[in-house]
Every structure is written in structure tokens, then in C-alpha cells.
């Protein structure tokens, strides 16, 4: 799923993400029940373990733990909250 991502909160700093910053052309790959991959436009990848999800009118509110891809076993989780605005393509029918 492609869209724009706004970082609302982070419990601590994580390389490549800043609180209150918007990121465009983000890809969220919903991999399995909990862990998903977020890829930024600059190809930085993160693993997000979703704990809560709210569906808003035009966005998703995602709460959970995040790691830089590959760091899950080595680094403690960072508690995070994001708002994701998916790009919805309208059909031309």
C-alpha cells in the first residue's frame, strides 16, 4: 500500500524518522498478522509491529513498536504512533 506517512510520536530517537515530520511515497507492506515493513522514499526500511489500528475517514492511525529493518533482535522496540494516508486510485469507469 502506497501513501504518505506522518510520525506522531516516538518513545526514543530512531535513525531516519523524526516526530511531526511527513514522509511522501511511503510503502507499507502488510506482511503477516503483526509485523509489517515500512519503506521510505529513500529506501530506508523499518519493521512495525502493530498493536492498535484505527480507521479514519481518509487515513489509518497505526500504533505499535518499530525497529530499523534487521534490528529487531538486537535493539529494544521504540513505541510509535503514525498516521498513514493511503493513495487511493480512482477507476476511470
N, CA, C and O atoms as a printed pandas DataFrame, in Angstrom:
     atom_number atom_name residue_name chain_id  residue_number  x_coord  y_coord  z_coord
0              1         N          UNK        A               1    0.852   -1.161    0.000
1              2        CA          UNK        A               1    0.000    0.000    0.000
2              3         C          UNK        A               1    0.903    1.230    0.000
3              4         O          UNK        A               1    1.797    1.348    0.837
4              5         N          UNK        A               2    0.670    2.139   -0.931
5              6        CA          UNK        A               2    1.455    3.365   -1.046
6              7         C          UNK        A               2    0.700    4.529   -0.430
7              8         O          UNK        A               2   -0.530    4.539   -0.390
8              9         N          UNK        A               3    1.463    5.519    0.057
9             10        CA          UNK        A               3    0.822    6.704    0.601
10            11         C          UNK        A               3    1.798    7.613    1.294
11            12         O          UNK        A               3    3.008    7.531    1.084
12            13         N          UNK        A               4    1.258    8.487    2.127
13            14        CA          UNK        A               4    2.051    9.437    2.895
14            15         C          UNK        A               4    1.948    9.087    4.371
15            16         O          UNK        A               4    0.909    8.625    4.842
16            17         N          UNK        A               5    3.044    9.316    5.098
17            18        CA          UNK        A               5    3.138    8.927    6.498
18            19         C          UNK        A               5    3.496   10.144    7.329
19            20         O          UNK        A               5    4.402   10.897    6.973
20            21         N          UNK        A               6    2.791   10.342    8.434
21            22        CA          UNK        A               6    3.152   11.385    9.402
22            23         C          UNK        A               6    3.527   10.688   10.703
23            24         O          UNK        A               6    2.768    9.870   11.223
24            25         N          UNK        A               7    4.712   11.022   11.226
25            26        CA          UNK        A               7    5.170   10.473   12.501
26            27         C          UNK        A               7    4.584   11.338   13.609
27            28         O          UNK        A               7    4.905   12.522   13.716
28            29         N          UNK        A               8    3.725   10.748   14.431
29            30        CA          UNK        A               8    3.081   11.485   15.522
30            31         C          UNK        A               8    3.900   11.417   16.809
31            32         O          UNK        A               8    4.132   12.443   17.449
32            33         N          UNK        A               9    4.341   10.215   17.196
33            34        CA          UNK        A               9    5.157   10.063   18.402
34            35         C          UNK        A               9    6.173    8.951   18.216
35            36         O          UNK        A               9    5.952    7.998   17.468
36            37         N          UNK        A              10    7.294    9.093   18.913
37            38        CA          UNK        A              10    8.325    8.050   19.024
38            39         C          UNK        A              10    8.819    8.091   20.464
39            40         O          UNK        A              10    9.094    9.171   20.988
40            41         N          UNK        A              11    8.936    6.936   21.114
41            42        CA          UNK        A              11    9.377    6.925   22.504
42            43         C          UNK        A              11   10.866    7.247   22.640
43            44         O          UNK        A              11   11.321    7.631   23.717
44            45         N          UNK        A              12   11.614    7.094   21.570
45            46        CA          UNK        A              12   13.028    7.478   21.532
46            47         C          UNK        A              12   13.430    7.685   20.080
47            48         O          UNK        A              12   12.693    7.321   19.164
48            49         N          UNK        A              13   14.598    8.269   19.878
49            50        CA          UNK        A              13   15.060    8.538   18.520
50            51         C          UNK        A              13   15.338    7.243   17.773
51            52         O          UNK        A              13   15.778    6.250   18.354
52            53         N          UNK        A              14   15.073    7.275   16.478
53            54        CA          UNK        A              14   15.403    6.178   15.584
54            55         C          UNK        A              14   15.933    6.809   14.300
55            56         O          UNK        A              14   15.345    7.754   13.774
56            57         N          UNK        A              15   17.021    6.293   13.812
57            58        CA          UNK        A              15   17.660    6.867   12.633
58            59         C          UNK        A              15   16.697    6.905   11.453
59            60         O          UNK        A              15   16.100    5.893   11.085
60            61         N          UNK        A              16   16.559    8.089   10.868
61            62        CA          UNK        A              16   15.755    8.229    9.661
62            63         C          UNK        A              16   14.324    8.675    9.855
63            64         O          UNK        A              16   13.659    9.018    8.878
64            65         N          UNK        A              17   13.816    8.684   11.094
65            66        CA          UNK        A              17   12.444    9.136   11.361
66            67         C          UNK        A              17   12.464   10.260   12.381
67            68         O          UNK        A              17   13.213   10.209   13.357
68            69         N          UNK        A              18   11.647   11.265   12.157
69            70        CA          UNK        A              18   11.541   12.411   13.062
70            71         C          UNK        A              18   10.073   12.645   13.417
71            72         O          UNK        A              18    9.191   12.517   12.568
72            73         N          UNK        A              19    9.825   12.989   14.680
73            74        CA          UNK        A              19    8.474   13.294   15.144
74            75         C          UNK        A              19    7.953   14.536   14.426
75            76         O          UNK        A              19    8.703   15.480   14.177
76            77         N          UNK        A              20    6.674   14.526   14.098
77            78        CA          UNK        A              20    5.949   15.612   13.427
78            79         C          UNK        A              20    6.427   15.854   11.998
79            80         O          UNK        A              20    6.190   16.923   11.435
80            81         N          UNK        A              21    7.085   14.883   11.423
81            82        CA          UNK        A              21    7.536   15.030   10.037
82            83         C          UNK        A              21    6.652   14.181    9.131
83            84         O          UNK        A              21    6.203   13.100    9.511
84            85         N          UNK        A              22    6.412   14.693    7.923
85            86        CA          UNK        A              22    5.644   13.972    6.913
86            87         C          UNK        A              22    6.593   13.341    5.909
87            88         O          UNK        A              22    7.584   13.952    5.508
88            89         N          UNK        A              23    6.287   12.124    5.508
89            90        CA          UNK        A              23    7.081   11.396    4.512
90            91         C          UNK        A              23    6.151   11.029    3.358
91            92         O          UNK        A              23    5.061   10.498    3.572
92            93         N          UNK        A              24    6.591   11.317    2.141
93            94        CA          UNK        A              24    5.785   11.017    0.960
94            95         C          UNK        A              24    6.291    9.751    0.287
95            96         O          UNK        A              24    7.410    9.304    0.542
96            97         N          UNK        A              25    5.472    9.189   -0.558
97            98        CA          UNK        A              25    5.819    7.986   -1.327
98            99         C          UNK        A              25    6.322    6.854   -0.432
99           100         O          UNK        A              25    7.339    6.224   -0.723
100          101         N          UNK        A              26    5.603    6.608    0.650
101          102        CA          UNK        A              26    5.923    5.535    1.592
102          103         C          UNK        A              26    5.168    4.282    1.171
103          104         O          UNK        A              26    4.026    4.354    0.718
104          105         N          UNK        A              27    5.821    3.129    1.327
105          106        CA          UNK        A              27    5.179    1.852    1.041
106          107         C          UNK        A              27    5.075    1.074    2.349
107          108         O          UNK        A              27    6.071    0.870    3.043
108          109         N          UNK        A              28    3.865    0.645    2.673
109          110        CA          UNK        A              28    3.662   -0.266    3.807
110          111         C          UNK        A              28    3.283   -1.615    3.226
111          112         O          UNK        A              28    2.287   -1.749    2.515
112          113         N          UNK        A              29    4.095   -2.608    3.543
113          114        CA          UNK        A              29    3.819   -3.977    3.107
114          115         C          UNK        A              29    3.282   -4.724    4.325
115          116         O          UNK        A              29    4.023   -5.003    5.268
116          117         N          UNK        A              30    2.009   -5.040    4.298
117          118        CA          UNK        A              30    1.376   -5.764    5.399
118          119         C          UNK        A              30    1.734   -7.238    5.245
119          120         O          UNK        A              30    1.084   -7.973    4.502
120          121         N          UNK        A              31    2.788   -7.662    5.964
121          122        CA          UNK        A              31    3.411   -8.975    5.765
122          123         C          UNK        A              31    2.652  -10.123    6.427
123          124         O          UNK        A              31    2.391  -11.143    5.790
124          125         N          UNK        A              32    2.302   -9.963    7.683
125          126        CA          UNK        A              32    1.619  -11.039    8.395
126          127         C          UNK        A              32    0.669  -10.417    9.415
127          128         O          UNK        A              32    0.256   -9.269    9.247
128          129         N          UNK        A              33    0.325  -11.133   10.441
129          130        CA          UNK        A              33   -0.673  -10.649   11.387
130          131         C          UNK        A              33   -0.228   -9.393   12.132
131          132         O          UNK        A              33   -1.033   -8.484   12.333
132          133         N          UNK        A              34    1.049   -9.325   12.549
133          134        CA          UNK        A              34    1.504   -8.201   13.364
134          135         C          UNK        A              34    2.626   -7.384   12.727
135          136         O          UNK        A              34    2.552   -6.156   12.706
136          137         N          UNK        A              35    3.658   -8.040   12.211
137          138        CA          UNK        A              35    4.840   -7.339   11.722
138          139         C          UNK        A              35    4.703   -6.956   10.256
139          140         O          UNK        A              35    4.348   -7.774    9.408
140          141         N          UNK        A              36    4.998   -5.679    9.982
141          142        CA          UNK        A              36    4.851   -5.131    8.634
142          143         C          UNK        A              36    6.091   -4.319    8.290
143          144         O          UNK        A              36    6.813   -3.881    9.186
144          145         N          UNK        A              37    6.342   -4.116    7.020
145          146        CA          UNK        A              37    7.512   -3.376    6.573
146          147         C          UNK        A              37    7.092   -1.999    6.068
147          148         O          UNK        A              37    6.165   -1.866    5.269
148          149         N          UNK        A              38    7.799   -0.979    6.556
149          150        CA          UNK        A              38    7.619    0.386    6.068
150          151         C          UNK        A              38    8.881    0.742    5.296
151          152         O          UNK        A              38    9.988    0.630    5.823
152          153         N          UNK        A              39    8.716    1.173    4.043
153          154        CA          UNK        A              39    9.844    1.591    3.224
154          155         C          UNK        A              39    9.642    3.051    2.840
155          156         O          UNK        A              39    8.640    3.413    2.224
156          157         N          UNK        A              40   10.620    3.888    3.216
157          158        CA          UNK        A              40   10.569    5.297    2.864
158          159         C          UNK        A              40   11.058    5.513    1.441
159          160         O          UNK        A              40   11.640    4.618    0.828
160          161         N          UNK        A              41   10.818    6.690    0.936
161          162        CA          UNK        A              41   11.213    7.063   -0.424
162          163         C          UNK        A              41   12.723    6.894   -0.633
163          164         O          UNK        A              41   13.163    6.579   -1.739
164          165         N          UNK        A              42   13.521    7.102    0.429
165          166        CA          UNK        A              42   14.974    6.972    0.337
166          167         C          UNK        A              42   15.455    5.535    0.575
167          168         O          UNK        A              42   16.645    5.307    0.798
168          169         N          UNK        A              43   14.538    4.575    0.529
169          170        CA          UNK        A              43   14.796    3.138    0.683
170          171         C          UNK        A              43   15.180    2.699    2.096
171          172         O          UNK        A              43   15.619    1.563    2.277
172          173         N          UNK        A              44   15.027    3.569    3.111
173          174        CA          UNK        A              44   15.227    3.123    4.490
174          175         C          UNK        A              44   14.029    2.264    4.857
175          176         O          UNK        A              44   12.883    2.608    4.567
176          177         N          UNK        A              45   14.321    1.116    5.513
177          178        CA          UNK        A              45   13.252    0.167    5.845
178          179         C          UNK        A              45   13.163   -0.031    7.347
179          180         O          UNK        A              45   14.164   -0.035    8.063
180          181         N          UNK        A              46   11.912   -0.196    7.800
181          182        CA          UNK        A              46   11.610   -0.392    9.214
182          183         C          UNK        A              46   10.605   -1.525    9.350
183          184         O          UNK        A              46    9.808   -1.777    8.447
184          185         N          UNK        A              47   10.654   -2.204   10.491
185          186        CA          UNK        A              47    9.655   -3.211   10.819
186          187         C          UNK        A              47    8.721   -2.607   11.861
187          188         O          UNK        A              47    9.173   -2.127   12.900
188          189         N          UNK        A              48    7.429   -2.630   11.588
189          190        CA          UNK        A              48    6.416   -2.109   12.504
190          191         C          UNK        A              48    5.557   -3.265   12.989
191          192         O          UNK        A              48    4.933   -3.969   12.195
192          193         N          UNK        A              49    5.533   -3.449   14.296
193          194        CA          UNK        A              49    4.658   -4.440   14.915
194          195         C          UNK        A              49    3.433   -3.699   15.444
195          196         O          UNK        A              49    3.499   -3.033   16.477
196          197         N          UNK        A              50    2.325   -3.818   14.734
197          198        CA          UNK        A              50    1.121   -3.040   15.040
198          199         C          UNK        A              50    0.431   -3.594   16.283
199          200         O          UNK        A              50    0.153   -4.790   16.375
200          201         N          UNK        A              51    0.161   -2.704   17.236
201          202        CA          UNK        A              51   -0.564   -3.062   18.454
202          203         C          UNK        A              51   -2.005   -2.568   18.405
203          204         O          UNK        A              51   -2.896   -3.162   19.012
204          205         N          UNK        A              52   -2.225   -1.467   17.671
205          206        CA          UNK        A              52   -3.568   -0.903   17.540
206          207         C          UNK        A              52   -3.682   -0.207   16.190
207          208         O          UNK        A              52   -2.712    0.345   15.670
208          209         N          UNK        A              53   -4.888   -0.246   15.638
209          210        CA          UNK        A              53   -5.158    0.368   14.340
210          211         C          UNK        A              53   -6.543    0.998   14.387
211          212         O          UNK        A              53   -7.518    0.361   14.787
212          213         N          UNK        A              54   -6.613    2.266   13.971
213          214        CA          UNK        A              54   -7.897    2.952   13.855
214          215         C          UNK        A              54   -8.055    3.402   12.419
215          216         O          UNK        A              54   -7.117    3.927   11.818
216          217         N          UNK        A              55   -9.233    3.200   11.871
217          218        CA          UNK        A              55   -9.521    3.630   10.511
218          219         C          UNK        A              55  -10.274    4.943   10.597
219          220         O          UNK        A              55  -11.355    5.018   11.182
220          221         N          UNK        A              56   -9.693    5.975   10.009
221          222        CA          UNK        A              56  -10.297    7.297    9.977
222          223         C          UNK        A              56  -10.917    7.506    8.600
223          224         O          UNK        A              56  -10.912    6.590    7.778
224          225         N          UNK        A              57  -11.450    8.691    8.338
225          226        CA          UNK        A              57  -12.105    8.976    7.063
226          227         C          UNK        A              57  -11.165    8.776    5.878
227          228         O          UNK        A              57  -11.541    8.146    4.889
228          229         N          UNK        A              58   -9.947    9.306    5.968
229          230        CA          UNK        A              58   -9.013    9.203    4.843
230          231         C          UNK        A              58   -7.637    8.698    5.256
231          232         O          UNK        A              58   -6.676    8.817    4.496
232          233         N          UNK        A              59   -7.538    8.135    6.458
233          234        CA          UNK        A              59   -6.230    7.702    6.948
234          235         C          UNK        A              59   -6.357    6.531    7.919
235          236         O          UNK        A              59   -7.447    6.177    8.366
236          237         N          UNK        A              60   -5.202    5.946    8.226
237          238        CA          UNK        A              60   -5.089    4.896    9.228
238          239         C          UNK        A              60   -4.217    5.422   10.357
239          240         O          UNK        A              60   -3.172    6.019   10.100
240          241         N          UNK        A              61   -4.622    5.213   11.592
241          242        CA          UNK        A              61   -3.799    5.542   12.744
242          243         C          UNK        A              61   -3.177    4.238   13.207
243          244         O          UNK        A              61   -3.883    3.320   13.623
244          245         N          UNK        A              62   -1.850    4.155   13.135
245          246        CA          UNK        A              62   -1.119    2.940   13.485
246          247         C          UNK        A              62   -0.322    3.180   14.762
247          248         O          UNK        A              62    0.444    4.139   14.848
248          249         N          UNK        A              63   -0.500    2.317   15.742
249          250        CA          UNK        A              63    0.281    2.378   16.972
250          251         C          UNK        A              63    1.004    1.050   17.129
251          252         O          UNK        A              63    0.431   -0.011   16.879
252          253         N          UNK        A              64    2.265    1.112   17.542
253          254        CA          UNK        A              64    2.999   -0.123   17.742
254          255         C          UNK        A              64    4.470    0.104   17.986
255          256         O          UNK        A              64    4.909    1.224   18.247
256          257         N          UNK        A              65    5.221   -0.966   17.897
257          258        CA          UNK        A              65    6.661   -0.945   18.105
258          259         C          UNK        A              65    7.356   -0.934   16.753
259          260         O          UNK        A              65    6.908   -1.582   15.807
260          261         N          UNK        A              66    8.463   -0.187   16.670
261          262        CA          UNK        A              66    9.170   -0.074   15.401
262          263         C          UNK        A              66   10.664   -0.290   15.615
263          264         O          UNK        A              66   11.219    0.083   16.648
264          265         N          UNK        A              67   11.300   -0.895   14.624
265          266        CA          UNK        A              67   12.735   -1.125   14.586
266          267         C          UNK        A              67   13.232   -0.820   13.185
267          268         O          UNK        A              67   12.476   -0.894   12.217
268          269         N          UNK        A              68   14.526   -0.471   13.082
269          270        CA          UNK        A              68   15.125   -0.464   11.752
270          271         C          UNK        A              68   15.146   -1.905   11.286
271          272         O          UNK        A              68   15.368   -2.809   12.092
272          273         N          UNK        A              69   14.922   -2.140   10.009
273          274        CA          UNK        A              69   14.868   -3.498    9.496
274          275         C          UNK        A              69   16.138   -4.255    9.873
275          276         O          UNK        A              69   17.248   -3.765    9.666
276          277         N          UNK        A              70   15.966   -5.444   10.424
277          278        CA          UNK        A              70   17.077   -6.278   10.822
278          279         C          UNK        A              70   17.534   -6.099   12.256
279          280         O          UNK        A              70   18.325   -6.908   12.742
280          281         N          UNK        A              71   17.059   -5.053   12.966
281          282        CA          UNK        A              71   17.492   -4.772   14.337
282          283         C          UNK        A              71   16.585   -5.365   15.400
283          284         O          UNK        A              71   16.850   -5.188   16.589
284          285         N          UNK        A              72   15.529   -6.059   15.017
285          286        CA          UNK        A              72   14.501   -6.488   15.971
286          287         C          UNK        A              72   15.063   -7.287   17.147
287          288         O          UNK        A              72   14.606   -7.114   18.277
288          289         N          UNK        A              73   16.028   -8.144   16.906
289          290        CA          UNK        A              73   16.565   -8.983   17.983
290          291         C          UNK        A              73   17.628   -8.259   18.808
291          292         O          UNK        A              73   17.933   -8.686   19.921
292          293         N          UNK        A              74   18.202   -7.164   18.281
293          294        CA          UNK        A              74   19.344   -6.517   18.926
294          295         C          UNK        A              74   18.996   -5.241   19.686
295          296         O          UNK        A              74   19.678   -4.902   20.653
296          297         N          UNK        A              75   17.968   -4.539   19.276
297          298        CA          UNK        A              75   17.658   -3.221   19.820
298          299         C          UNK        A              75   16.263   -3.245   20.428
299          300         O          UNK        A              75   15.359   -3.861   19.862
300          301         N          UNK        A              76   16.064   -2.579   21.585
301          302        CA          UNK        A              76   14.708   -2.534   22.144
302          303         C          UNK        A              76   13.747   -1.800   21.215
303          304         O          UNK        A              76   14.142   -0.915   20.456
304          305         N          UNK        A              77   12.500   -2.183   21.293
305          306        CA          UNK        A              77   11.470   -1.582   20.443
306          307         C          UNK        A              77   11.256   -0.123   20.815
307          308         O          UNK        A              77   11.420    0.276   21.968
308          309         N          UNK        A              78   10.891    0.649   19.824
309          310        CA          UNK        A              78   10.538    2.051   20.012
310          311         C          UNK        A              78    9.027    2.147   19.845
311          312         O          UNK        A              78    8.486    1.793   18.797
312          313         N          UNK        A              79    8.351    2.625   20.881
313          314        CA          UNK        A              79    6.899    2.763   20.826
314          315         C          UNK        A              79    6.586    3.944   19.909
315          316         O          UNK        A              79    7.171    5.019   20.043
316          317         N          UNK        A              80    5.666    3.734   18.988
317          318        CA          UNK        A              80    5.425    4.747   17.961
318          319         C          UNK        A              80    3.940    4.901   17.660
319          320         O          UNK        A              80    3.114    4.046   17.977
320          321         N          UNK        A              81    3.644    6.041   17.028
321          322        CA          UNK        A              81    2.292    6.307   16.554
322          323         C          UNK        A              81    2.429    7.055   15.227
323          324         O          UNK        A              81    3.152    8.046   15.130
324          325         N          UNK        A              82    1.721    6.560   14.206
325          326        CA          UNK        A              82    1.796    7.124   12.865
326          327         C          UNK        A              82    0.393    7.346   12.314
327          328         O          UNK        A              82   -0.559    6.660   12.689
328          329         N          UNK        A              83    0.289    8.317   11.418
329          330        CA          UNK        A              83   -0.921    8.467   10.626
330          331         C          UNK        A              83   -0.509    8.214    9.183
331          332         O          UNK        A              83    0.384    8.874    8.652
332          333         N          UNK        A              84   -1.178    7.242    8.553
333          334        CA          UNK        A              84   -0.871    6.866    7.179
334          335         C          UNK        A              84   -2.036    7.247    6.281
335          336         O          UNK        A              84   -3.180    6.869    6.530
336          337         N          UNK        A              85   -1.725    8.005    5.230
337          338        CA          UNK        A              85   -2.724    8.434    4.249
338          339         C          UNK        A              85   -2.522    7.647    2.965
339          340         O          UNK        A              85   -1.673    8.016    2.153
340          341         N          UNK        A              86   -3.273    6.578    2.758
341          342        CA          UNK        A              86   -3.075    5.769    1.555
342          343         C          UNK        A              86   -3.486    6.529    0.299
343          344         O          UNK        A              86   -4.413    7.339    0.318
344          345         N          UNK        A              87   -2.783    6.255   -0.782
345          346        CA          UNK        A              87   -3.151    6.822   -2.080
346          347         C          UNK        A              87   -4.189    5.920   -2.694
347          348         O          UNK        A              87   -3.910    4.763   -3.010
348          349         N          UNK        A              88   -5.386    6.441   -2.863
349          350        CA          UNK        A              88   -6.488    5.683   -3.429
350          351         C          UNK        A              88   -6.638    6.094   -4.891
351          352         O          UNK        A              88   -6.915    7.254   -5.194
352          353         N          UNK        A              89   -6.457    5.154   -5.773
353          354        CA          UNK        A              89   -6.616    5.444   -7.197
354          355         C          UNK        A              89   -8.081    5.255   -7.583
355          356         O          UNK        A              89   -8.698    4.236   -7.274
356          357         N          UNK        A              90   -8.610    6.245   -8.254
357          358        CA          UNK        A              90  -10.000    6.162   -8.702
358          359         C          UNK        A              90  -10.032    5.540  -10.072
359          360         O          UNK        A              90   -9.234    5.889  -10.941
360          361         N          UNK        A              91  -10.946    4.625  -10.267
361          362        CA          UNK        A              91  -11.076    3.975  -11.574
362          363         C          UNK        A              91  -11.709    4.945  -12.574
363          364         O          UNK        A              91  -12.449    5.853  -12.194
364          365         N          UNK        A              92  -11.413    4.742  -13.823
365          366        CA          UNK        A              92  -11.927    5.645  -14.861
366          367         C          UNK        A              92  -13.132    5.042  -15.582
367          368         O          UNK        A              92  -13.282    5.208  -16.792
368          369         N          UNK        A              93  -13.978    4.353  -14.849
369          370        CA          UNK        A              93  -15.183    3.758  -15.450
370          371         C          UNK        A              93  -16.290    4.738  -15.592
371          372         O          UNK        A              93  -17.365    4.388  -16.079
